[in-house]
Amino acid sequence: MAQFTFSLSRFTGISANKALFLRAGAELRQGAACCLLSKRCQSVDSKALKERQKQHMARGLPKQKPIAGVKQVIVVASGKGGVGKSTTAVNLALGLMANDPSKSVGLLDADVFGPSIPKMMNLRGNPELSHNNLMIPLMNYGVPCMSIGFLVEDVAPIVWRGLMVMSAIEKLLRQVEWRGLDYLVVDMPPGTGDVQLSITQNIPIAGAVIVSTPQDIALLDARRGAEMFKKVNVPVLGLVQNMSVFHCPNCNHQTHIFGSDGARQLADTLGVSFLGDVPLHLNIRETSDRGQPVVVSSPDSPEAAAYRRVASAVVQRLQEVDSSQADGTESR
């Protein structure tokens, strides 16, 4: 009897454990199903939330409006100052015309706090007004130019708060009479601040050219600049490696003062094109300071040839971007 009772108790215990196990399994299955359903709901809710946020953001952003009289806008930018961005912008504009004289090219100096275009293009004076009350760009070397530097004294510091800067940018974009330009090259201020965002949000931009030296510190900021343009859906046409190598004027020995191939390697890392090298040469500095850019003052020099190659690469990239947008694909 004791043996029977023990066996029965063991059986009862096993049965109870089995029942408990079965109940637990059912509960686990129900819990897993609920968890899966919950995750699906969360995923749907997350997608819906992101879509609503995107719609709210789109409503809050200004609508892009093309600049009258301009077919394509090319912005020349850098993550930091002192890398030769303005010199590149000026010679890029002149290089575009040198490669194809049938094209009309304009130059807009959007670097409000440090306008360099007036000196580099040897231009002075205040713009006249058209019958439409629009500013008429000043012209030299066949390139119409507009800069805040035409409206202030040469040595006057521009001490403006954000709202005044944005107002000035709006006037430079909308109150200038550009006449039938194929390309408008915009010399952007260094960095990734309000001016860059204002321009990219207000006008359609065909592409951005990022200028950097091969130096690691400059490349860090150049990467930030490229990433900013990607975030605001502006095609990055590629990187220009400025001051890539120094040629000694006496012995012609080559020295990589700022390092070698840093911008080329960064372009590969970012998955964008490398547009070309520009050497560190005395001729580029002297001609820029005289207001006679090297592309027009020394057209047969290797330095001018370097800028013309960059201009050719930019046009090729613009064509690739246009083609990819027409096909609905992403161009590198």
C-alpha positions as CSV (number, residue, x, y, z in Angstrom):
1,M,0.0,0.0,0.0
2,A,2.8,2.3,0.9
3,Q,4.5,1.4,-2.3
4,F,1.3,2.0,-4.3
5,T,0.8,5.4,-2.5
6,F,4.4,6.4,-3.3
7,S,4.0,5.4,-7.0
8,L,0.7,7.2,-7.2
9,S,2.3,10.3,-5.6
10,R,5.2,10.1,-8.1
11,F,2.7,9.7,-10.9
12,T,0.6,12.5,-9.7
13,G,3.7,14.7,-9.3
14,I,4.9,13.8,-12.8
15,S,1.4,14.4,-14.2
16,A,1.2,17.7,-12.3
17,N,4.6,18.8,-13.6
18,K,3.7,17.8,-17.1
19,A,0.4,19.7,-16.9
20,L,2.3,22.7,-15.5
21,F,4.9,22.3,-18.3
22,L,2.1,22.2,-20.9
23,R,0.4,25.3,-19.4
24,A,3.7,27.1,-19.3
25,G,4.5,26.2,-22.9
26,A,1.1,27.5,-24.0
27,E,1.6,30.7,-22.1
28,L,5.1,31.1,-23.7
29,R,3.6,30.6,-27.1
30,Q,0.9,33.1,-26.4
31,G,3.5,35.5,-25.0
32,A,5.8,35.1,-28.0
33,A,2.8,35.7,-30.3
34,C,1.9,38.8,-28.4
35,C,5.5,40.0,-28.4
36,L,5.8,39.5,-32.1
37,L,2.5,41.3,-32.7
38,S,3.7,44.1,-30.4
39,K,6.9,44.5,-32.4
40,R,5.0,44.6,-35.6
41,C,2.8,47.3,-34.3
42,Q,5.8,49.2,-32.9
43,S,7.4,48.9,-36.4
44,V,4.3,50.2,-38.1
45,D,3.9,53.0,-35.5
46,S,7.6,53.9,-35.9
47,K,7.3,54.1,-39.7
48,A,4.1,56.2,-39.4
49,L,5.8,58.5,-36.9
50,K,8.8,59.0,-39.1
51,E,6.6,59.8,-42.0
52,R,4.6,62.3,-40.0
53,Q,7.8,63.9,-38.8
54,K,9.1,64.1,-42.4
55,Q,5.8,65.8,-43.5
56,H,6.0,68.2,-40.6
57,M,9.6,69.0,-41.5
58,A,8.8,69.5,-45.1
59,R,6.0,71.9,-44.2
60,G,8.4,73.9,-42.0
61,L,11.1,74.2,-44.7
62,P,11.0,76.9,-47.4
63,K,10.2,75.7,-50.9
64,Q,13.1,75.7,-53.3
65,K,12.8,78.3,-56.0
66,P,15.2,78.5,-58.9
67,I,17.2,81.7,-59.5
68,A,15.9,83.6,-62.4
69,G,18.3,83.4,-65.4
70,V,20.4,80.6,-64.0
71,K,20.3,77.0,-65.3
72,Q,22.6,75.2,-62.9
73,V,24.1,76.3,-59.5
74,I,27.4,74.8,-58.4
75,V,28.5,75.5,-54.8
76,V,32.1,75.4,-53.8
77,A,32.5,74.6,-50.2
78,S,35.0,73.6,-47.5
79,G,34.8,72.4,-44.0
80,K,37.2,75.1,-42.8
81,G,38.9,78.3,-44.0
82,G,42.4,78.6,-45.5
83,V,42.3,75.7,-47.9
84,G,42.0,77.7,-51.1
85,K,38.2,77.5,-51.5
86,S,37.7,81.0,-53.0
87,T,40.7,80.6,-55.3
88,T,39.3,77.3,-56.5
89,A,35.8,78.9,-57.0
90,V,37.2,81.7,-59.1
91,N,39.4,79.5,-61.3
92,L,36.7,76.9,-61.6
93,A,34.3,79.5,-63.1
94,L,37.0,80.7,-65.5
95,G,37.9,77.1,-66.3
96,L,34.4,76.3,-67.2
97,M,34.4,79.2,-69.7
98,A,37.9,78.3,-71.0
99,N,36.8,74.7,-71.7
100,D,33.6,75.8,-73.5
101,P,33.5,79.5,-74.5
102,S,29.8,79.0,-75.6
103,K,28.9,78.6,-71.9
104,S,28.1,81.7,-69.8
105,V,29.3,81.5,-66.1
106,G,28.5,83.7,-63.2
107,L,30.2,84.0,-59.8
108,L,28.4,84.6,-56.5
109,D,30.3,85.4,-53.3
110,A,28.2,84.0,-50.5
111,D,31.1,84.3,-47.9
112,V,29.5,87.3,-46.2
113,F,32.0,87.7,-43.4
114,G,35.1,87.3,-45.6
115,P,34.3,88.3,-49.2
116,S,37.3,87.5,-51.5
117,I,35.8,87.7,-55.0
118,P,36.2,91.5,-55.4
119,K,39.9,91.4,-55.0
120,M,40.5,88.1,-56.9
121,M,38.4,89.4,-59.8
122,N,39.8,92.9,-59.6
123,L,36.4,94.5,-59.2
124,R,35.4,97.6,-57.3
125,G,32.3,99.8,-57.0
126,N,28.7,99.6,-56.3
127,P,26.3,97.6,-58.5
128,E,23.9,99.6,-60.6
129,L,20.1,98.9,-60.5
130,S,18.2,97.6,-63.4
131,H,14.7,99.0,-64.4
132,N,13.3,96.1,-62.3
133,N,15.2,97.4,-59.3
134,L,17.6,94.4,-59.4
135,M,21.3,94.7,-58.8
136,I,23.4,94.3,-62.0
137,P,26.5,92.2,-61.4
138,L,29.9,93.7,-62.0
139,M,31.9,91.9,-64.7
140,N,35.5,91.1,-65.5
141,Y,37.1,88.4,-67.7
142,G,33.6,87.8,-69.1
143,V,32.3,86.6,-65.7
144,P,29.4,88.6,-64.0
145,C,30.1,88.7,-60.3
146,M,28.1,89.6,-57.2
147,S,29.5,90.0,-53.6
148,I,28.6,91.6,-50.4
149,G,32.1,93.1,-50.8
150,F,30.7,95.5,-53.4
151,L,28.3,97.0,-50.9
152,V,30.6,97.6,-48.0
153,E,34.0,99.3,-47.5
154,D,37.1,97.2,-48.2
155,V,38.3,97.2,-44.7
156,A,35.0,97.5,-42.9
157,P,34.3,94.6,-40.6
158,I,30.9,92.9,-41.1
159,V,29.5,92.5,-37.6
160,W,26.1,91.1,-38.2
161,R,23.8,88.8,-36.3
162,G,22.1,85.8,-37.9
163,L,19.0,87.6,-39.1
164,M,21.0,90.3,-40.9
165,V,23.2,87.6,-42.5
166,M,20.1,85.7,-43.7
167,S,18.6,88.9,-45.1
168,A,21.9,89.6,-47.0
169,I,22.0,86.1,-48.4
170,E,18.3,86.4,-49.6
171,K,19.1,89.7,-51.4
172,L,22.2,88.1,-53.1
173,L,20.1,85.2,-54.2
174,R,16.9,87.0,-55.3
175,Q,17.7,90.6,-56.0
176,V,20.5,90.2,-58.7
177,E,19.8,90.3,-62.4
178,W,21.6,87.2,-63.8
179,R,21.1,87.1,-67.5
180,G,21.1,83.7,-69.2
181,L,23.8,81.8,-67.2
182,D,24.5,78.2,-67.8
183,Y,26.4,77.9,-64.5
184,L,26.4,80.0,-61.4
185,V,29.4,79.2,-59.2
186,V,28.8,80.0,-55.6
187,D,31.7,80.6,-53.2
188,M,30.3,79.4,-49.9
189,P,31.5,80.4,-46.5
190,P,33.6,77.7,-44.7
191,G,31.9,75.4,-42.3
192,T,28.3,74.0,-42.0
193,G,26.2,76.7,-40.5
194,D,23.2,78.9,-41.2
195,V,24.3,80.3,-44.5
196,Q,24.9,76.8,-46.0
197,L,21.5,75.6,-44.8
198,S,19.7,78.7,-46.0
199,I,21.2,78.4,-49.5
200,T,20.6,74.7,-49.8
201,Q,17.0,75.0,-48.6
202,N,16.1,78.0,-50.8
203,I,17.5,77.2,-54.2
204,P,17.9,74.0,-56.2
205,I,21.6,73.1,-56.4
206,A,23.0,71.0,-59.2
207,G,26.0,69.9,-57.1
208,A,28.6,70.7,-54.5
209,V,32.4,70.7,-54.9
210,I,34.3,70.2,-51.7
211,V,37.8,71.7,-51.4
212,S,40.4,70.4,-49.0
213,T,44.2,70.1,-48.6
214,P,45.6,66.6,-48.0
215,Q,46.2,67.5,-44.3
216,D,44.3,65.3,-41.8
217,I,42.9,68.2,-39.9
218,A,41.4,69.8,-43.1
219,L,40.1,66.4,-44.2
220,L,38.1,66.0,-41.0
221,D,36.2,69.2,-41.7
222,A,35.9,68.4,-45.4
223,R,34.2,65.2,-44.4
224,R,31.7,67.1,-42.3
225,G,31.0,69.4,-45.2
226,A,30.3,66.5,-47.6
227,E,28.1,64.7,-45.0
228,M,26.1,67.9,-44.6
229,F,25.3,68.2,-48.3
230,K,24.3,64.6,-48.4
231,K,21.9,65.2,-45.5
232,V,20.2,68.1,-47.3
233,N,20.0,66.0,-50.6
234,V,22.6,68.1,-52.5
235,P,24.6,65.9,-54.9
236,V,28.3,65.9,-53.9
237,L,30.1,66.2,-57.3
238,G,33.4,65.3,-55.7
239,L,36.6,66.5,-53.8
240,V,39.3,68.8,-55.1
241,Q,42.7,68.3,-53.4
242,N,44.3,71.8,-53.2
243,M,47.9,72.5,-52.4
244,S,48.6,68.8,-53.2
245,V,52.3,69.2,-53.9
246,F,54.9,72.0,-53.8
247,H,57.3,72.4,-56.8
248,C,60.5,74.1,-55.8
249,P,61.0,77.0,-58.4
250,N,64.7,76.5,-58.3
251,C,65.3,72.8,-58.6
252,N,61.7,71.6,-59.4
253,H,61.9,69.2,-56.5
254,Q,58.4,68.0,-55.3
255,T,57.5,68.2,-51.6
256,H,54.2,67.1,-50.1
257,I,54.0,69.7,-47.4
258,F,50.4,68.8,-46.3
259,G,50.7,65.1,-47.0
260,S,49.8,63.2,-50.1
261,D,46.5,61.8,-51.5
262,G,44.5,62.5,-48.4
263,A,41.6,64.0,-50.3
264,R,41.7,61.1,-52.8
265,Q,41.5,58.6,-50.0
266,L,38.6,60.5,-48.4
267,A,36.7,60.5,-51.7
268,D,37.0,56.8,-51.9
269,T,35.9,56.5,-48.2
270,L,32.8,58.7,-48.8
271,G,32.0,57.0,-52.2
272,V,32.3,60.3,-54.1
273,S,34.4,61.3,-57.1
274,F,37.9,62.7,-56.9
275,L,37.9,65.8,-59.2
276,G,41.6,66.5,-59.3
277,D,44.8,67.9,-57.8
278,V,45.9,71.6,-57.7
279,P,49.5,72.2,-56.8
280,L,50.8,74.6,-54.2
281,H,52.5,77.1,-56.5
282,L,53.7,80.7,-56.2
283,N,52.1,81.6,-59.5
284,I,48.6,80.8,-58.2
285,R,49.0,83.0,-55.1
286,E,50.6,86.0,-57.0
287,T,48.0,86.0,-59.7
288,S,45.1,85.8,-57.2
289,D,46.5,88.7,-55.2
290,R,46.9,90.8,-58.3
291,G,43.3,90.1,-59.3
292,Q,44.4,88.2,-62.4
293,P,43.5,84.6,-61.8
294,V,45.9,82.1,-63.2
295,V,43.5,80.5,-65.7
296,V,43.3,83.8,-67.6
297,S,46.7,85.4,-66.8
298,S,48.8,82.2,-67.4
299,P,46.5,80.0,-69.5
300,D,49.4,77.8,-70.8
301,S,50.8,77.1,-67.3
302,P,50.5,73.7,-65.6
303,E,48.5,75.4,-62.8
304,A,45.9,76.7,-65.2
305,A,45.7,73.2,-66.8
306,A,45.0,71.7,-63.4
307,Y,42.0,74.0,-62.9
308,R,40.7,73.3,-66.4
309,R,40.9,69.5,-65.6
310,V,38.9,70.1,-62.5
311,A,36.3,72.1,-64.5
312,S,36.0,69.2,-67.0
313,A,35.5,66.7,-64.2
314,V,32.8,68.9,-62.7
315,V,30.9,69.1,-66.0
316,Q,31.2,65.3,-66.4
317,R,29.8,64.8,-62.9
318,L,26.9,67.2,-63.6
319,Q,26.0,65.1,-66.6
320,E,26.2,61.9,-64.6
321,V,24.0,63.4,-61.9
322,D,21.4,64.6,-64.4
323,S,21.4,61.2,-66.1
324,S,21.0,59.3,-62.8
325,Q,18.2,61.7,-61.6
326,A,16.4,61.1,-64.9
327,D,16.8,57.3,-64.5
328,G,15.8,57.5,-60.8
329,T,19.1,56.0,-59.7
330,E,21.7,57.3,-57.3
331,S,24.9,58.6,-58.8
332,R,28.2,58.3,-57.0
